[in-house]
Amino acid sequence: MKQITDTFIKSNNISVKKYISEKHLDSCFQTKTRCVVSTGIDYLNGLVLLPYRKNMRKMAIYCCKCSNNQSLSHFVSTSPWHPADLLKSVRTYAIKTIGKNGVLILDESSIKKSGNSSVGVSHQYCGNLGKKDNCQVGVFLAYFKKQKRMLIDERLYLPQKWIDDKERCLKAKIPPEKIKFRTKHELGLEMIDNAIEEGIPFSYVTMDGFYGENPELLTELENRGLTFVADVAVDTFVYVEKPLAEVPLRKGKSGRKPTIPKVLNTFSTRIDSLSSSIEGWKLIKVRKTERGYKKVYFKAIKVWRRQNKLPCEKPLWLLISKDVESNDIKYSLCNASEDTSFGELAKMQSSRYWIERAFQDAKGYCGMSEYMVRSWNAWHHHIALVMLAMLILLSYKIKLRAATPP
């Protein structure tokens, strides 16, 4: 996408205004008293066309025809247009642009922030730095198919210390109904439910180990009839043989009668102990790279996962892949059907890679992490505009590729 973006910057061949007009997105920027679409176009031009440091001061200098720094700030922080309406339209056109039956990818992204006034900021784990630091964390949903990818939904995570400080929440202009603690797993499930409600046609959901190690989340996905691929840690325990969970009989005549079910016929096993004992590894190409194909040694076996120290009723796949170059081993749980081929399972396991590329696109080309705002409304406005900018760039990229001879 960088080559395409550089072409846009040099030739100014991209028209944000034309795209918004063609897709009838003007209504998303309509408030009760006025239409702020012209300011929105100026802000989007800044996100798309500025090569770096996409802040409002530089937008006002280089990209604005109708706005100044003050009006841009009001548009993002104070204007009452609804980012949820815009994101719903973005999702609709994203599916039309990328194609039906893609993949939903759940992950989080953190943005380092100084001070303690920015909404949701706290000393918490920052994935970009690989350690705890002062940052904001957003939970995101991406959509991917055939290398085309983009972010389509978001939720801002509010730590418990924010919920406990109502005055701080109101100062950051968090709506009263949003001042309640919700885990990242709950936020992720809410976005998946929202995708189902909107009728987004997807094949399966994939997620990293933080979400995959939450058995309640996986059970909720199973209850919804969804196929998932969830990475898990090496110390995860599973059952290789079909477990039988019953309340054991009392031994002898003395002592209390047992009431808690236990697995009586087998023992759980750490998944990292299985990789060395499994035979029949297959060499599989999982995706194209700049240096050819990424290849892995792959194996899948049937296991039973655990929840609340008891086995789940239905078996599922334990996917094990070993990178050919680095020898790194990756473990995932997948509830795909039994007739799914190893080649398809291996590609499903590797598809989470594309949300990392989507984050790179959002931060590198659309200014996702370059905002200087603090309130709840401003964060959601900015992220919604970033996703619209991603959609515009992706649409023009596809058009240019189709118009360019091979």
C-alpha positions as a printed Julia matrix, in Angstrom:
406×3 Matrix{Float64}:
   0.0     0.0     0.0
   2.94    2.38    0.53
   3.68    2.6    -3.21
   0.03    3.33   -3.93
  -0.13    5.96   -1.17
   3.03    7.69   -2.42
   1.49    7.84   -5.88
  -1.59    9.52   -4.43
   0.51   12.06   -2.55
   2.55   13.0    -5.62
  -0.28   13.15   -8.14
  -3.16   14.06   -5.76
  -5.1    11.44   -7.71
  -7.3    10.5    -4.79
 -10.55   12.35   -4.18
 -12.01   11.93   -0.71
 -14.83   14.29   -1.62
 -15.75   12.23   -4.67
 -15.74    8.97   -2.71
 -17.98   10.36    0.05
 -20.37   11.75   -2.56
 -20.51    8.5    -4.57
 -21.17    6.4    -1.46
 -23.7     8.92   -0.06
 -21.81    9.25    3.21
 -22.72   12.92    3.65
 -25.58   12.02    5.97
 -23.09   10.47    8.45
 -21.75   13.97    9.11
 -25.15   15.61    9.56
 -26.04   17.04   12.96
 -29.31   18.6    14.07
 -28.21   22.1    13.12
 -25.66   21.73   10.33
 -23.69   19.46    8.02
 -19.98   19.15    8.82
 -19.02   17.03    5.8
 -16.66   19.71    4.42
 -14.64   19.65    7.65
 -14.72   15.86    7.55
 -13.29   15.9     4.03
 -10.48   18.21    5.16
  -9.67   15.91    8.09
  -9.71   12.82    5.83
  -7.46   14.55    3.31
  -5.0    15.13    6.14
  -5.14   11.46    7.19
  -4.67   10.23    3.62
  -2.32   12.74    2.01
   0.07   13.89    4.75
   3.12   11.59    4.68
   3.76   11.78    8.44
   2.75   13.64   11.63
  -0.89   13.84   10.61
  -1.9    16.29   13.35
  -4.56   18.98   13.0
  -2.05   21.83   12.81
  -0.41   20.34    9.73
  -3.8    19.39    8.28
  -4.91   23.02    8.55
  -1.75   24.24    6.79
  -1.43   21.72    3.95
  -4.78   19.96    3.37
  -7.69   22.19    4.33
  -9.87   24.16    1.94
 -12.74   24.96    4.31
 -11.31   24.47    7.79
  -8.73   25.77   10.21
  -7.13   24.23   13.28
  -9.97   25.34   15.53
 -12.76   23.97   13.34
 -10.92   20.64   12.95
 -10.59   20.41   16.72
 -14.29   21.14   17.2
 -15.21   18.6    14.5
 -13.3    15.8    16.23
 -13.83   16.65   19.9
 -17.19   18.4    20.21
 -19.35   18.01   17.1
 -22.29   15.64   17.77
 -22.15   13.59   14.56
 -22.36    9.86   15.29
 -19.25    7.73   14.6
 -21.31    4.53   15.01
 -23.41    5.47   11.97
 -20.28    6.14    9.95
 -18.71    2.83   10.98
 -21.84    0.92    9.99
 -21.58    2.41    6.49
 -17.84    1.7     6.42
 -18.53   -1.97    7.19
 -21.15   -2.17    4.46
 -18.8    -0.83    1.8
 -15.82   -2.76    3.18
 -17.63   -6.06    2.52
 -18.53   -4.92   -0.99
 -14.91   -3.89   -1.61
 -13.14   -6.9    -0.08
 -15.71   -9.6    -0.83
 -18.12  -11.83    1.05
 -17.24  -14.76    3.32
 -13.97  -13.28    4.56
 -12.44  -13.68    8.0
 -13.11  -11.71   11.19
  -9.94  -11.14   13.24
 -10.1   -10.01   16.86
  -7.14   -8.24   18.46
  -6.19   -5.19   20.48
  -3.83   -2.31   19.86
  -2.29    0.12   22.32
  -1.15    3.69   21.8
   1.4     5.21   24.17
   0.21    8.38   25.89
   1.69   10.7    28.49
  -0.29   12.21   31.35
  -3.5    10.86   32.87
  -6.25   12.89   31.17
  -6.65   11.01   27.88
  -9.72    8.79   28.09
  -8.86    5.24   29.21
  -5.16    5.94   29.65
  -3.5     3.83   32.32
  -0.31    1.99   33.23
  -1.12   -1.24   31.42
   0.39   -3.67   28.95
   1.41   -1.95   25.71
   1.8    -4.42   22.87
   3.82   -2.01   20.74
   6.46   -1.77   23.47
   6.15   -5.33   24.78
   5.83   -4.12   28.37
   3.62   -2.14   30.72
   3.52    1.59   30.1
   1.15    4.55   30.1
  -1.16    3.92   27.14
  -4.68    3.65   25.75
  -5.92    0.24   24.61
  -8.53   -0.35   21.95
 -10.08   -3.69   21.02
 -10.5    -3.99   17.26
 -12.16   -6.2    14.68
 -10.63   -6.58   11.22
 -12.03   -8.12    8.04
  -9.78   -9.95    5.59
  -9.98  -11.88    2.33
  -7.28  -12.63   -0.26
  -4.73  -10.15    1.16
  -7.3    -7.33    1.25
  -7.8    -6.26    4.84
  -8.96   -3.36    6.98
 -10.26   -2.53   10.45
 -14.06   -2.43   10.64
 -15.0    -1.97   14.32
 -13.58   -0.78   17.64
 -14.16   -0.54   21.36
 -12.13    1.57   23.8
 -11.09   -0.39   26.89
 -11.69    1.37   30.22
  -9.61   -0.05   33.11
 -11.26   -0.61   36.48
  -9.48    2.39   38.01
 -11.3     4.62   35.53
 -14.69    3.12   36.35
 -14.02    3.66   40.06
 -13.33    7.37   39.46
 -16.65    8.79   38.21
 -15.4    12.39   38.29
 -12.51   11.49   36.02
 -14.87    9.72   33.62
 -17.21   12.68   33.41
 -14.28   15.02   32.83
 -13.29   12.88   29.84
 -16.94   13.19   28.69
 -17.65    9.46   28.85
 -21.42    8.92   28.51
 -22.92    7.8    31.86
 -24.23    4.55   30.34
 -20.67    3.64   29.28
 -19.18    4.05   32.76
 -19.14    0.37   33.64
 -16.3    -2.12   33.62
 -16.19   -4.51   30.68
 -13.41   -6.97   29.97
 -11.65   -7.03   26.63
 -13.24  -10.42   25.97
 -16.7    -8.92   26.47
 -15.87   -6.02   24.14
 -14.63   -8.44   21.48
 -17.75  -10.6    21.73
 -19.92   -7.49   21.47
 -18.27   -6.57   18.16
 -18.71  -10.12   16.83
 -22.39  -10.05   17.84
 -22.72   -6.7    16.11
 -21.25   -8.18   12.93
 -23.77  -11.03   13.11
 -26.64   -8.59   13.68
 -25.62   -6.52   10.66
 -25.49   -9.65    8.5
 -21.77   -9.49    7.69
 -21.01  -12.73    5.8
 -17.84  -14.21    7.34
 -16.43  -17.74    7.38
 -14.77  -17.87   10.79
 -13.27  -15.8    13.62
  -9.61  -15.89   14.62
  -7.83  -14.39   17.65
  -4.54  -14.39   19.52
  -3.68  -16.19   22.74
  -5.03  -13.52   25.07
  -8.55  -14.14   23.77
  -8.04  -17.81   22.91
  -7.16  -18.66   26.5
 -10.55  -17.46   27.7
 -12.73  -20.61   27.64
 -15.94  -18.66   28.28
 -15.39  -16.65   25.1
 -14.84  -19.82   23.05
 -17.98  -21.37   24.52
 -19.99  -18.27   23.61
 -18.72  -18.52   20.02
 -19.67  -22.2    19.91
 -23.13  -21.4    21.25
 -23.56  -18.97   18.36
 -22.61  -21.67   15.86
 -19.43  -19.84   14.8
 -16.2   -21.43   13.63
 -13.13  -20.07   15.42
  -9.35  -20.39   15.38
  -7.91  -19.34   18.73
  -4.2   -19.3    19.58
  -3.35  -20.78   22.99
  -0.3   -20.85   25.25
   2.09  -23.79   25.46
   0.97  -24.62   29.0
  -2.67  -25.14   28.0
  -4.1   -28.49   29.12
  -6.33  -30.64   26.89
  -7.62  -34.21   26.8
  -6.38  -36.42   23.98
  -8.76  -39.27   24.82
 -12.51  -38.75   25.13
 -12.99  -37.8    28.8
 -15.72  -39.2    31.01
 -16.71  -36.72   33.73
 -18.83  -38.07   36.57
 -19.19  -37.71   40.3
 -16.91  -40.43   41.74
 -18.22  -43.06   44.12
 -17.39  -42.72   47.8
 -14.48  -44.87   48.87
 -15.37  -46.76   52.03
 -18.2   -46.06   54.45
 -16.71  -43.03   56.2
 -16.2   -39.5    54.95
 -18.36  -37.13   52.93
 -20.09  -38.29   49.8
 -18.42  -36.77   46.68
 -20.5   -34.13   44.85
 -18.02  -32.58   42.39
 -17.67  -34.24   38.94
 -14.2   -35.38   37.92
 -12.67  -37.0    34.86
 -12.39  -40.66   35.71
 -10.88  -42.36   32.66
  -7.96  -40.17   31.52
  -5.66  -37.27   32.43
  -5.22  -33.87   30.81
  -1.99  -33.15   28.94
   0.02  -30.0    28.26
  -0.1   -29.25   24.56
   3.64  -28.58   24.23
   4.29  -32.2    25.23
   2.25  -33.33   22.22
   4.33  -31.69   19.5
   7.3   -34.03   20.06
   5.18  -37.17   20.13
   3.13  -36.53   17.0
   4.23  -38.1    13.75
   3.2   -37.3    10.2
   4.06  -33.61    9.93
   3.08  -32.07    6.59
   4.93  -29.24    4.83
   2.31  -26.66    3.81
   2.45  -23.27    2.09
   0.22  -20.93    4.07
   0.58  -17.58    2.28
   2.6   -15.59   -0.21
   5.39  -13.33    1.03
   7.84  -10.95   -0.63
  10.38  -13.79   -0.66
   8.12  -16.52   -2.0
   5.86  -18.58    0.25
   5.74  -18.9     4.01
   5.98  -22.61    4.79
   5.23  -24.49    7.99
   5.35  -28.04    9.2
   1.79  -28.74   10.28
  -0.21  -31.3    12.23
  -3.74  -31.37   13.66
  -5.22  -33.79   16.19
  -8.59  -34.12   17.88
  -8.68  -32.99   21.53
 -11.17  -31.88   24.19
 -10.6   -28.48   25.78
 -11.27  -27.63   29.43
 -13.49  -25.09   31.13
 -13.72  -24.7    34.9
 -11.39  -27.73   35.23
 -13.89  -29.96   33.41
 -13.86  -31.15   29.79
 -16.13  -29.62   27.18
 -18.53  -31.99   25.49
 -17.52  -31.49   21.87
 -14.04  -32.31   20.52
 -12.13  -29.85   18.36
  -8.84  -29.54   16.49
  -5.54  -28.78   18.14
  -3.51  -27.11   15.38
   0.28  -27.29   15.69
   2.55  -25.52   13.22
   6.33  -25.2    13.18
   7.88  -22.38   11.14
  10.35  -23.76    8.61
  12.83  -20.9     9.04
  12.62  -20.08   12.77
  11.35  -23.42   14.14
   8.89  -21.46   16.3
   5.91  -23.61   17.25
   2.39  -22.22   17.37
  -0.66  -23.87   18.98
  -4.31  -23.1    18.24
  -7.72  -24.54   18.99
 -10.18  -24.75   16.1
 -13.73  -26.11   15.95
 -13.84  -26.52   12.15
 -15.58  -29.61   10.8
 -13.79  -32.96   10.82
 -13.56  -33.1     7.01
 -11.54  -29.85    6.81
  -8.22  -30.53    5.08
  -4.88  -29.94    6.77
  -4.02  -27.38    4.12
  -7.13  -25.34    4.91
  -6.6   -25.65    8.66
  -3.0   -24.42    8.33
  -4.14  -21.38    6.32
  -6.85  -20.65    8.87
  -4.28  -20.74   11.66
  -2.02  -18.28    9.86
  -4.75  -15.75    8.96
  -4.35  -13.7    12.16
  -1.24  -12.25   10.5
  -3.48   -9.94    8.48
  -4.73   -7.85   11.38
  -1.11   -6.96   12.1
  -0.88   -5.7     8.52
  -4.16   -3.83    9.02
  -2.72   -2.1    12.11
   0.39   -1.19   10.09
  -1.84    0.33    7.39
  -3.92    2.23    9.96
  -0.93    3.65   11.83
   1.48    4.08    8.92
  -0.83    5.49    6.26
  -3.97    6.75    8.02
  -2.66    8.41   11.2
  -4.35    6.09   13.7
  -1.85    6.8    16.48
  -1.16   10.47   15.65
  -4.12   12.13   17.31
  -3.83   14.77   20.04
  -7.26   14.58   21.66
  -8.4    13.43   25.1
 -12.17   12.96   25.27
 -14.34    9.9    24.64
 -16.1    11.5    21.7
 -12.83   12.59   20.09
 -11.25    9.12   20.29
 -14.24    7.46   18.64
 -14.53   10.18   15.98
 -10.85    9.87   15.09
 -10.83    6.06   14.9
 -13.99    6.03   12.75
 -12.38    8.49   10.33
  -9.21    6.38   10.24
 -11.28    3.34    9.19
 -13.0     5.39    6.5
  -9.57    6.54    5.28
  -8.45    2.88    5.13
 -11.52    2.05    3.04
 -10.87    4.92    0.64
  -7.23    3.93    0.16
  -8.15    0.27   -0.33
 -10.8     1.16   -2.91
  -8.4     3.29   -4.93
  -5.7     0.66   -4.64
  -8.02   -1.96   -6.16
  -9.06    0.42   -8.94
  -5.46    1.28   -9.81
  -4.44   -2.37   -9.78
  -7.34   -3.25  -12.08
  -6.4    -0.43  -14.47
  -2.68   -1.29  -14.54
  -1.61   -3.88  -17.15
   0.07   -6.96  -15.63
